[in-house]
Amino acid sequence: MIARSKSGAQTNQPCNFPNEQSAFSKRDTLEKLSKQYTQMGIPGLVLAVYSPGYGYWGTASGFSETETHTPMQLCMLQYLQSVSKTYLATVILKLYEEGKIDLDAAITKYLPQQYSSYIDKASTMTVRNLLNHTSGMPDYLENPKYVSYALAHPDHIFTSDEFLSYIKGEPQQFKPGSKFQYSNTNYHVLALIVDVIAGSHDQLIRQKILMPLGLSHTFYRDIKGRADLVKNYIDLSGTGVVQNVTQLQQSSIMSAKGDDGIVATPLDAINFLRGLMEGKLLSKASLNEMTKWVNDDTGKPVYGMGLYHVTYSNVDGVGHGGAGAGAGCALYYFPSKNVYVFLATNIGKLVEGPIVRKVNELKIKVLEIILKD
């Protein structure tokens, strides 16, 4: 059906998510749970799953825009946030397959001096170090000056020089390869490297991923004027009262390079990870590279190349999560269950508070239900 706002205006095209063909036995339980949590304060959410045994199934609950009571729908575009790193890692491994990039070369082999001059000891970091977050490069998102400026100027579109200026003068945080420490700057720099090698990482994402998989409802940084893109909210005070931060959210996506920037429908998100895991994008050898896990401080496997190693309900999985000013999501594949899961909300997860805790609680409950035999 066509969603309509409270005023009766048409808001998006008919949603053709293939629910009708699904034999998913847990659909009623998950629909009830989703509605329960949007009634607790989460503005809106979508949940989608796929398994060869029962096909695709999804549900949407709450609002895509709270001010007009526009209902959330499964055909709407969701922000994938840091799941975008999986897309960039995939195209880098395509370049690796084509012999155009050496994963163990210093990043200064490819990165122009204009950008490497911002990075302490850039010549000691390899492409692989950036891909698996073992470079020791500081994270621009953790600089209070960046956060303050972004909040005060929600319509500002940052350049790469501006992003990297927030790590200029910051020392390398550890010897490359010695530990795992997540840094968004790693993937921004990787995007700049791909631009040097291939001309445009934007174009490469389209050519190497979106077109081969037929993902016509996935967009990278190209979000201006898209009516089917959800609105965004944040509980900035941590008190359970949300405010609209759509302008800030959209500006951050249009500024992003490599570390963020993808918006997609739930169906396209799942079909991307399916295509990757089923070998439609990379060779088996390249997939093995992606899943060469580095360990966290406790010795447990945590990250490969654009992929997290996760465990929920004692079931191991791969995928990525993401959080932004006004959205959050998770996209996982659990091989032993042969099931894909996508969960997205239009509430920011960067500020701790009661609603963010509900989102985290919901994710755990959803995965527990799906993974239970």
Long-range contacts (C-beta under 8 A, 24 or more apart in sequence): 3-64, 3-70, 3-71, 3-73, 4-70, 5-65, 5-68, 5-69, 5-70, 6-68, 6-69, 6-70, 7-68, 11-64, 11-65, 11-70, 11-227, 11-228, 12-73, 12-75, 12-76, 12-227, 12-228, 13-75, 13-228, 14-75, 15-73, 15-74, 15-75, 16-75, 17-48, 17-56, 17-58, 17-74, 17-75, 17-266, 17-267, 18-55, 18-56, 18-267, 19-56, 19-57, 19-58, 19-74, 21-55, 21-56, 22-54, 22-55, 22-56, 22-57, 23-53, 23-54, 23-55, 24-49, 24-51, 24-54, 24-55, 24-57, 25-54, 26-369, 26-370, 27-57, 27-59, 29-369, 30-59, 30-366, 30-369, 30-370, 31-59, 31-61, 33-362, 33-365, 33-366, 33-369, 34-59, 34-60, 34-61, 34-362, 35-61, 37-61, 37-358, 37-359, 37-361, 37-362, 38-62, 38-63, 40-355, 40-358, 41-240, 41-242, 41-354, 41-355, 41-358, 42-345, 42-347, 42-355, 42-358, 42-359, 42-362, 43-233, 43-242, 43-345, 43-346, 43-347, 44-72, 44-230, 44-345, 44-346, 45-72, 45-343, 45-344, 45-345, 45-346, 45-362, 46-72, 46-74, 46-76, 46-78, 46-266, 46-342, 46-343, 46-344, 47-266, 47-341, 47-342, 47-343, 47-366, 48-74, 48-266, 48-267, 48-269, 48-270, 48-341, 48-342, 48-343, 49-270, 49-339, 49-340, 49-341, 49-342, 49-370, 50-270, 50-274, 50-339, 50-340, 51-337, 51-338, 51-339, 51-340, 52-338, 53-338, 56-267, 56-270, 58-266, 58-267, 64-230, 64-231, 64-346, 65-230, 65-231, 66-231, 66-233, 66-242, 66-244, 67-231, 67-244, 72-230, 72-346, 74-265, 74-266, 74-267, 75-217, 75-228, 75-265, 76-228, 76-229, 76-230, 76-265, 77-217, 77-219, 77-223, 77-226, 77-228, 77-229, 77-230, 77-263, 77-264, 77-265, 78-230, 78-263, 78-264, 78-265, 78-266, 78-269, 78-327, 78-329, 78-344, 78-346, 79-230, 79-232, 79-249, 79-253, 79-262, 79-263, 79-322, 79-324, 79-326, 79-327, 79-329, 79-344, 79-346, 80-262, 80-263, 80-264, 80-269, 80-322, 80-329, 80-331, 80-344, 81-260, 81-321, 81-322, 81-323, 81-324, 81-327, 81-328, 81-329, 82-184, 82-259, 82-260, 82-320, 82-321, 82-322, 82-323, 83-262, 83-269, 83-319, 83-320, 83-321, 83-322, 83-329, 83-330, 83-331, 84-187, 84-220, 84-256, 84-258, 84-259, 84-260, 84-261, 84-262, 84-322, 85-187, 85-258, 85-259, 85-306, 85-320, 86-272, 86-273, 86-276, 86-306, 86-307, 86-319, 86-320, 86-331, 87-205, 87-209, 87-220, 87-262, 87-272, 87-306, 88-187, 88-190, 88-191, 88-194, 88-201, 88-205, 88-258, 88-259, 88-306, 89-131, 89-190, 89-290, 89-305, 89-306, 89-307, 90-208, 90-209, 90-276, 90-281, 90-282, 90-290, 90-306, 91-194, 91-198, 91-201, 91-204, 91-205, 91-208, 91-209, 92-127, 92-131, 92-190, 92-194, 92-305, 93-282, 93-286, 93-289, 93-290, 93-305, 94-204, 94-208, 94-281, 94-282, 94-286, 95-194, 95-197, 95-198, 95-204, 96-286, 96-289, 97-282, 97-283, 97-286, 100-197, 100-198, 101-127, 101-193, 101-197, 102-127, 103-127, 103-128, 103-131, 103-289, 104-128, 107-189, 107-193, 110-193, 110-196, 110-197, 111-189, 111-192, 111-193, 111-196, 112-192, 112-196, 114-161, 115-160, 115-161, 115-164, 115-189, 115-192, 118-161, 118-164, 118-165, 118-167, 118-168, 119-164, 119-167, 119-189, 120-169, 120-170, 120-171, 120-172, 121-172, 124-172, 124-175, 124-176, 125-176, 126-176, 126-177, 127-190, 127-193, 128-305, 129-176, 129-177, 129-186, 130-186, 130-187, 130-189, 130-190, 131-186, 131-190, 131-305, 131-306, 132-180, 132-292, 132-294, 132-303, 132-304, 132-305, 133-180, 133-181, 133-182, 133-183, 133-186, 133-294, 133-303, 134-176, 134-177, 134-178, 134-179, 134-180, 134-181, 134-294, 135-176, 135-183, 135-186, 136-172, 136-173, 136-174, 136-175, 136-176, 136-178, 136-181, 137-167, 137-172, 137-173, 137-183, 137-185, 137-186, 137-189, 138-167, 138-170, 138-173, 138-183, 138-185, 139-167, 139-182, 139-183, 139-184, 139-185, 140-164, 140-166, 140-167, 140-184, 140-185, 140-188, 141-184, 143-167, 150-248, 150-251, 150-252, 150-325, 151-248, 154-245, 154-247, 154-248, 154-251, 155-247, 155-251, 156-251, 156-255, 157-251, 157-254, 157-255, 158-255, 159-255, 160-188, 160-192, 160-257, 163-188, 163-255, 164-188, 164-189, 179-297, 180-294, 180-295, 180-296, 180-297, 180-302, 180-303, 182-303, 184-259, 184-260, 185-259, 186-259, 187-258, 187-259, 188-256, 188-257, 188-258, 188-259, 189-258, 190-258, 191-257, 191-258, 191-259, 192-257, 192-258, 194-258, 201-257, 201-258, 208-281, 209-272, 209-275, 209-281, 212-275, 212-280, 212-281, 213-271, 213-272, 213-275, 213-280, 213-281, 214-271, 215-264, 215-268, 215-271, 215-272, 216-268, 217-264, 217-265, 217-267, 217-268, 218-262, 218-263, 218-264, 218-265, 218-268, 218-269, 218-272, 219-262, 219-263, 219-264, 220-261, 220-262, 221-253, 221-254, 221-256, 221-257, 221-261, 223-250, 223-253, 223-254, 223-263, 224-250, 224-254, 226-263, 229-263, 230-327, 230-346, 231-326, 231-346, 232-324, 232-325, 232-326, 232-327, 232-346, 232-347, 232-348, 233-326, 233-346, 233-347, 233-348, 234-325, 234-326, 234-347, 234-348, 234-350, 234-351, 235-347, 235-348, 235-351, 235-353, 235-354, 235-355, 235-356, 236-351, 237-353, 238-351, 238-352, 238-353, 238-354, 239-353, 239-354, 240-353, 240-354, 240-355, 242-347, 242-355, 245-325, 245-326, 245-348, 246-326, 248-325, 248-326, 249-324, 249-325, 249-326, 249-327, 249-348, 252-324, 252-325, 253-324, 260-322, 260-324, 266-342, 266-344, 269-329, 269-331, 269-342, 269-344, 270-331, 270-340, 270-342, 272-331, 273-319, 273-331, 273-332, 273-333, 273-340, 274-333, 274-340, 277-318, 277-333, 277-335, 291-318, 312-364, 312-367, 312-368, 312-371, 313-367, 313-368, 313-371, 313-372, 315-371, 323-348, 323-349, 323-350, 324-348, 324-349, 324-350, 325-350, 328-359, 330-363, 332-367, 334-371, 337-370, 337-371, 339-370, 339-371, 341-366, 341-367, 341-370
